[in-house]
Amino acid sequence: MLIRDAVPADLPAITAIYAHHVLHGTGTFEEVPPTEAEMRGRVAEVQGKGWAWLVAEGQGLPGEEAGLIGYAYYAQFRARSAYRFCAENSVYVRDDVRGMGVGKHLVAALLQRAEAAGFRQMLAVIGDSDNVGSIGLHLSLGFQRAGVLKAAGVKFGRWLDVVFMQRSMGPGDRDVPG
């Protein structure tokens, strides 16, 4: 697969992938899929601040699907300046290729890009404590559980937890950046 920066031509596929997760999954707490125009604005905001919005493109090799098969991005965890070294990632994979390593490749690439941009911590804020795929993906890349918000949201008629996971990058918290 090819991991690259998202471009405007990717928006229909990005929108479709996310819409599936909104309508059928608990990894996001959104309940109404955003339009392509809304997704365009989200991508533009992330990229406009110099952060990464990456896509995975299948090359159609044996055992691999062609086309856009997933996306991931990072942004500063919160807007306040004290969080300027702490990023949060999001990753979404096309349903027919879940469990094939697409998400892991995307998050690994995000970690490299975020560290190069000066971030020291990466957070994953995972919807649903039963989301073993996302939790396992992050564990496999060195993230550790940082906490759980019990019954923080309701979707599909049930309470959902939020799992926080965290990974240091570069020097992490061994010093304070200048």
NORTA-V424390 format. One record per residue. NEAR is the number of other C-alpha atoms within 10 Angstrom. Layout:
# NORTA-V424390
NEAR
NEAR
This chain:
# NORTA-V424390
18
12
18
15
14
20
13
10
8
16
17
15
18
25
18
16
19
23
19
15
20
19
15
12
18
23
22
19
20
15
16
9
16
15
14
16
12
12
17
18
12
13
21
17
14
16
18
10
10
12
20
24
25
24
28
24
20
19
14
11
9
7
9
14
15
14
14
21
26
26
28
24
26
25
24
22
18
12
9
8
8
8
13
16
21
23
25
18
21
21
23
23
25
20
12
9
16
14
13
12
11
24
27
18
18
25
22
13
17
23
25
13
16
27
19
12
13
15
24
24
24
26
24
25
22
25
22
26
19
15
16
11
13
23
22
12
19
23
15
11
14
12
19
17
16
13
12
16
14
13
13
14
15
13
15
12
6
8
12
21
19
24
21
19
21
21
21
19
19
15
13
17
12
9
8
9
11
3
